[in-house]
């Protein structure tokens, strides 16, 4: 969506360049035109969309002080089949343990975001969607939010059920659709019969 808004803040004396991060993150910092961000691996499930706090965007002000925000992350659309009414969480991980969430830096030196994941103890190789109250998810479409990633050996989706069991679907084909920011990969809808038993 598009729209206009006004941002206010304290400007250091002598500042000539201005950067913005949305939504607000208390622990994010700016250092030499590089913004530090953190994408949570545990994500609140929103049917048909993704949680507002996951839509990380950055901007560099132009000469008139206007900000054109650009998406940092990408998304994977997943459809929970109608017959799967007992799923309490959906997890996704790359088959080569690719980093999907956690800390990253966004280089804004030329105004176009360049994202680099941070390989630290806080880096996460999975993302999980669940309801904040722990109830079962309503069948339908959901979106995983991930840092830019190239799945060189495919990925695995794991469904955790209310009875404590898990089922999974593994893909093995290389998928590079999300190697750049602001991309969406749409997974083929899967029937419950296409999942196999998975050990936690």
C-alpha positions, 0 to 999 in steps of 0.5 A: 500500500502507499500513503503519506505520513509525517515523522518527527525526531531530534536532529543532531546539529550539522546533520545533512543525511537522514535515515528512517526505519519502520516499524520502530525498534528500540534497539536498532542503531545507525552507524556510518549509513548502516542500520542494524535490525533484528527479525524475530524467528518466532512470528505471530500468525496472521491469516492472509498476511503477516504481523505488522512488526515484521514488515521492516522498511528503511528509507533515506531522505531525499533533498526535500526531506521525503522518505521513500521506504523500501522493504528489507525482508521477503515472504513465503506464502504457505497454505494450511489445508482445510482439513488441518484444523489441529495445527498449533504452529508452522515452522520453516527451515532451509535444508542447508541451515541457511540463516532466516532470521535474527540480526542483520545490517542494512547498508543505505549508503547509495539509498538502496538497501543492501542486507547482510545477515549477521553470523552470530549466536543470535542468528536463527535458521528457522521461522515459526508461525503461531497464535499468540494465545497458543490456539490452533491455527485456522486453515488458510494462507499465511506468510513467513517473513525471512531475511533475503536467502538462497535455499541451495538445497530446498527447505522443509516445512514442519507442522506441530499439532495440538496432540504433540505430534509433528508432520513435515514436507521437504523440498529438495530443489534449489530455490533462489527466488528470495535471494533478493529483498522484497520478494515473495515465494508462493508454495504449492498448496499441500493436502494433509496426505502429502506430509510425512511423520516428523520426529521433533 
